[in-house]
Amino acid sequence: MPAKKYMTWAAMAFVAFYVINQPDGAARSVESAANGIASAAGSLATFVNALS
């Protein structure tokens, strides 16, 4: 179980480092992720509406 804890801390440190050193790149990554989630939600809504 400690390995999972260390990996979590390492991932958090990497994200903090990335945000501090590359804020524009981090913002683009978050925007891309948000667009992907919005697209998936739209597709799911279209599917559910087509069922009725």
C-alpha positions as a Python dict, from the first residue, in 0.01 Angstrom:
ca = {
    (1, 'M'): (0, 0, 0),
    (2, 'P'): (283, 252, 59),
    (3, 'A'): (374, 240, -312),
    (4, 'K'): (29, 376, -398),
    (5, 'K'): (78, 661, -152),
    (6, 'Y'): (420, 745, -299),
    (7, 'M'): (285, 736, -654),
    (8, 'T'): (3, 971, -556),
    (9, 'W'): (246, 1218, -400),
    (10, 'A'): (477, 1192, -701),
    (11, 'A'): (188, 1260, -939),
    (12, 'M'): (78, 1561, -734),
    (13, 'A'): (433, 1695, -731),
    (14, 'F'): (459, 1652, -1108),
    (15, 'V'): (130, 1837, -1163),
    (16, 'A'): (239, 2122, -934),
    (17, 'F'): (576, 2143, -1111),
    (18, 'Y'): (406, 2146, -1452),
    (19, 'V'): (156, 2415, -1351),
    (20, 'I'): (430, 2635, -1206),
    (21, 'N'): (671, 2598, -1498),
    (22, 'Q'): (426, 2571, -1790),
    (23, 'P'): (102, 2751, -1693),
    (24, 'D'): (-6, 2797, -2057),
    (25, 'G'): (45, 2429, -2133),
    (26, 'A'): (-138, 2331, -1816),
    (27, 'A'): (-431, 2555, -1909),
    (28, 'R'): (-447, 2401, -2257),
    (29, 'S'): (-443, 2052, -2104),
    (30, 'V'): (-730, 2135, -1870),
    (31, 'E'): (-924, 2297, -2155),
    (32, 'S'): (-873, 1989, -2375),
    (33, 'A'): (-988, 1760, -2095),
    (34, 'A'): (-1295, 1976, -2032),
    (35, 'N'): (-1380, 1977, -2404),
    (36, 'G'): (-1347, 1598, -2412),
    (37, 'I'): (-1578, 1557, -2114),
    (38, 'A'): (-1830, 1800, -2266),
    (39, 'S'): (-1820, 1611, -2595),
    (40, 'A'): (-1874, 1278, -2419),
    (41, 'A'): (-2166, 1423, -2222),
    (42, 'G'): (-2321, 1558, -2541),
    (43, 'S'): (-2286, 1223, -2711),
    (44, 'L'): (-2442, 1047, -2414),
    (45, 'A'): (-2733, 1294, -2413),
    (46, 'T'): (-2789, 1233, -2785),
    (47, 'F'): (-2789, 857, -2726),
    (48, 'V'): (-3038, 879, -2438),
    (49, 'N'): (-3266, 1109, -2636),
    (50, 'A'): (-3259, 868, -2930),
    (51, 'L'): (-3383, 587, -2704),
    (52, 'S'): (-3720, 753, -2644),
}
